[in-house]
Amino acid sequence: MAVERGSAQRGQTVRLRIRFEQSGTPADPDSIDSIRILDESLALVDTLNPADAVQDGVGLWHIDWAIPAAEPLELHHDEWVVTPLPGGSPKTFTLGFFVFDFSAMAAGSTYMTAAELAAYLPDATQLTTAEISAMGALAQEIVEACTGQRFLPFSEARTFDGLGKPVQPLDLPVVRDSVTKIEFLYDSTGWTDVTPTTATDVRYMRGRKMIGLGNVRSRSQGYRAAASSSYYWATSVGACGEFPIGLQNVRITASWGRWLIVPAQIKGAIGLLVRYAGSCNDDVGVPSNPFVSEDVPGGRSYTLRQILLAGAMVDRTTGYPDVDSILERFPRQPAISTVI
């Protein structure tokens, strides 16, 4: 199943939609002459067959592109060259989309839907759903870069230092009942899969930042139920195991994240960014496809891509005081684990 351009991920098929108009009215071109995929520097990535373009309605077309698994994580463009009228001169339209890394979360798990984002724009906006979704995806990336957090659970294998105890502290909250694999590293022979066959043998502690193995007892009880070996699994009640002591020798695959639903304040910050970008110009900086509207009060004319590269990635700010005042309530958390 193809995903919309605002949710394009490596290894998936993205549906690139376009809308053609004549004097503000939807109209079909006389012919679609070529469709190309370009990278951030406008270098050719792939050439698509115009015959594969599908008409969804008057002036509404789309074409699917299978994103390679190793495609660079950067801005891409779909360039459409069409002949508007019989005998007329060809015209080029260039749209944009960002390729994200593949995530186990569904592609539709963006923080806000296109309808939610559109609520932050004027009723008379002429932005298409695809453009609004692309702006929302970029605004979401900015918010994550500023805060250093993700606001929906994500699947990942994370590596920790074992403490030689039946409990393992975690650097991020783990979603309850989401651990799918536990591995220990003892020597050069590689990782040993010690995932228990019974899900209840993985205990999730209060705060979701620590897990235990088996029937773990409190420190005051001296871990009397602990096994004497470095790791031990048993199906009998009362058995438990230990996480072996060592550096970067415990690997846990699970769903991680403090937030199970997107906070309303984060949605507000994303909506404000989309409103500012939709009132300025093209959020992906494509000169041939500007958003025509008034400027932001104060004469600012930021684009989302410039904010991401020059602000969010460097200064951890967006430049908009009302947005930054929201994001300051979600301070960055230090990373203390290795992500693979």
Stockholm file with secondary structure:
# STOCKHOLM 1.0

chainA/1-340         MAVERGSAQRGQTVRLRIRFEQSGTPADPDSIDSIRILDESLALVDTLNPADAVQDGVGLWHIDWAIPAAEPLELHHDEWVVTPLPGGSPKTFTLGFFVFDFSAMAAGSTYMTAAELAAYLPDATQLTTAEISAMGALAQEIVEACTGQRFLPFSEARTFDGLGKPVQPLDLPVVRDSVTKIEFLYDSTGWTDVTPTTATDVRYMRGRKMIGLGNVRSRSQGYRAAASSSYYWATSVGACGEFPIGLQNVRITASWGRWLIVPAQIKGAIGLLVRYAGSCNDDVGVPSNPFVSEDVPGGRSYTLRQILLAGAMVDRTTGYPDVDSILERFPRQPAISTVI
#=GR chainA/1-340 SS CCEEGGGCBTTSEEEEEEECEETTEECCCSEEEEEEEECTTSCEEEEECGGGCEEEETTEEEEEEECCTTCCSSEEEEEEEEECSTTCCCEEEEEEEECBCCCSSCTTCCSSCHHHHHTTSCTTCCCCHHHHHHHHHHHHHHHHHHHSCCSSCEEEEEEECCCSBSEEECSSCBCTTCCCEEEEECSTTCEEECCCSSGGGEEECGGGSEEEEBSCCCGGGTTTTCCSSSSCCCSSTTCBCCBCCSSSCEEEEEEECSCSSCCHHHHHHHHHHHHHHHTTSCTTCCTTSCCCSCCBTTTBCCCHHHIIIIIITTTSCCSCHHHHHHHTTSCCCCCCSEEC
#=GC SS_cons         CCEEGGGCBTTSEEEEEEECEETTEECCCSEEEEEEEECTTSCEEEEECGGGCEEEETTEEEEEEECCTTCCSSEEEEEEEEECSTTCCCEEEEEEEECBCCCSSCTTCCSSCHHHHHTTSCTTCCCCHHHHHHHHHHHHHHHHHHHSCCSSCEEEEEEECCCSBSEEECSSCBCTTCCCEEEEECSTTCEEECCCSSGGGEEECGGGSEEEEBSCCCGGGTTTTCCSSSSCCCSSTTCBCCBCCSSSCEEEEEEECSCSSCCHHHHHHHHHHHHHHHTTSCTTCCTTSCCCSCCBTTTBCCCHHHIIIIIITTTSCCSCHHHHHHHTTSCCCCCCSEEC
//
